[in-house]
Amino acid sequence: MADDDPGPDEAHLRALEEMYHEAPCNDRLDPTLSIGTAEATVEFEVDESTHHAAGGMHGSYYFRALDDAAFFAVNSLVEDVFCLTTGFDVHLERPMSEGTVRAEGVVVNANPNQLLASAIAEDDDGDEIARGTGRFARSRVELDESVGYERD
């Protein structure tokens, strides 16, 4: 983004946050999302409901935290349609079994055909537990009331 580009307006960012919080897939996990320009943070509690058989957080939740943070960092820059994940590489670094996972995503490259974002997840102690890099592309799905996107 150019230095003179003001970026998205606050109404767009808040509409994305509300859309995320209202999505049915978030009912059980109850994550929180905060979005800035080209960045986003996702947090949720890790407990037995997120565990695999060996008692640690299942890898799908690491992916979920990283992808959600990177996805919304990218989507903060696009105000007309969803940008969808087209690929995501995850590196699991340390196990986590309880507490709050916090993933921070940031856009590292935005061009007309593809956007790239990275994310890092940490535990309550600030120790890095995973990192990932995603590729995202604009879709044909418009951001409107039909997908829960409502600007004030």
C-alpha positions in Angstrom: 0.0 0.0 0.0 1.3 3.4 -0.9 2.3 5.8 1.9 -0.4 8.3 0.7 -3.1 5.7 0.6 -5.4 6.1 3.6 -6.4 2.4 3.6 -9.8 1.1 4.4 -12.2 3.0 6.5 -13.2 2.0 10.0 -16.7 0.9 9.0 -15.2 -1.8 6.7 -13.0 -3.1 9.4 -15.8 -3.2 12.0 -18.1 -4.9 9.5 -15.6 -7.6 8.9 -15.2 -8.2 12.7 -18.9 -8.4 13.2 -19.3 -10.8 10.3 -16.6 -13.0 11.8 -18.1 -13.0 15.3 -21.5 -13.9 13.9 -20.3 -16.8 11.7 -21.8 -20.2 12.8 -18.4 -21.8 12.8 -17.4 -19.6 15.7 -20.2 -20.5 18.0 -18.4 -23.2 20.0 -14.9 -21.7 19.9 -16.0 -18.1 20.6 -12.9 -16.4 19.2 -12.2 -12.7 19.3 -11.0 -10.8 16.3 -9.6 -7.3 15.9 -8.6 -5.8 12.6 -6.4 -3.0 11.5 -5.1 -2.0 8.1 -3.3 -5.0 6.7 -3.2 -6.7 10.1 -5.5 -8.8 12.3 -5.4 -10.6 15.6 -7.4 -13.6 16.6 -7.6 -15.0 20.2 -9.4 -18.0 21.6 -9.2 -20.3 24.7 -7.5 -23.6 24.5 -9.0 -26.4 26.7 -9.9 -30.1 26.5 -12.4 -29.4 23.7 -9.5 -28.5 21.4 -7.3 -31.4 22.3 -6.2 -34.5 20.3 -5.9 -37.9 22.0 -2.5 -37.0 23.5 -3.9 -34.0 25.4 -2.6 -31.1 23.3 -4.3 -28.6 21.0 -5.1 -30.3 17.7 -3.2 -29.0 14.6 -6.4 -27.9 13.0 -6.7 -25.2 15.7 -3.2 -23.9 15.1 -4.2 -23.7 11.4 -7.5 -22.0 12.3 -5.8 -19.3 14.4 -3.1 -18.6 11.8 -5.4 -18.7 8.8 -8.1 -16.5 10.4 -5.5 -13.8 11.4 -3.8 -13.8 7.9 -7.2 -14.0 6.1 -8.6 -11.0 7.8 -5.4 -9.0 7.5 -5.8 -9.5 3.7 -9.5 -8.9 3.7 -9.0 -5.6 5.5 -7.5 -4.3 2.2 -10.4 -5.4 -0.1 -13.7 -3.7 0.4 -15.9 -5.2 -2.4 -15.4 -9.0 -2.3 -14.0 -11.8 -0.1 -10.4 -12.8 -0.6 -10.2 -16.6 -0.2 -7.3 -18.7 1.0 -5.7 -20.5 -1.9 -2.8 -22.1 0.0 -1.4 -22.0 3.5 1.8 -23.4 4.9 1.8 -24.1 8.7 4.8 -24.8 10.9 4.0 -26.2 14.3 6.7 -25.3 16.8 5.6 -26.3 20.3 2.6 -27.9 21.9 -0.1 -26.1 23.8 -2.8 -27.6 26.0 -4.4 -24.7 27.9 -4.6 -20.9 28.0 -5.2 -18.4 25.3 -3.8 -18.7 21.8 -3.1 -15.3 20.1 -2.4 -15.2 16.4 -1.3 -12.0 14.6 -1.5 -11.8 10.9 0.0 -9.2 8.6 0.0 -8.6 4.8 3.4 -9.0 3.3 2.6 -8.5 -0.3 -0.5 -7.3 -2.1 -0.8 -7.3 -5.9 -3.8 -7.4 -8.2 -3.7 -11.2 -8.7 -2.5 -12.5 -5.3 -2.1 -11.3 -1.8 0.4 -12.9 0.7 0.1 -12.7 4.5 2.0 -14.3 7.3 0.9 -15.1 10.9 2.5 -16.0 14.2 0.7 -17.7 17.0 1.8 -17.4 20.6 0.7 -18.8 24.0 0.0 -16.9 27.2 3.7 -16.6 28.0 4.4 -15.0 24.6 6.2 -18.1 23.4 5.8 -18.8 19.6 3.8 -22.0 19.1 3.3 -21.8 15.3 3.7 -19.7 12.2 2.3 -19.8 8.8 2.2 -18.1 5.4 -0.9 -17.9 3.2 -1.8 -17.1 -0.4 -5.1 -15.4 -1.0 -7.1 -14.4 -4.1 -10.1 -12.2 -4.7 -13.3 -14.2 -5.1 -16.6 -13.4 -6.8 -18.4 -13.4 -3.4 -19.6 -9.9 -2.8 -19.3 -8.4 0.7 -22.9 -7.6 1.5 -25.7 -8.5 3.9 -26.1 -12.0 2.4 -22.8 -13.0 4.0 -23.4 -11.0 7.2 -21.3 -8.0 6.1 -23.2 -4.8 7.1 -21.5 -1.4 7.2 -22.8 1.3 9.5 
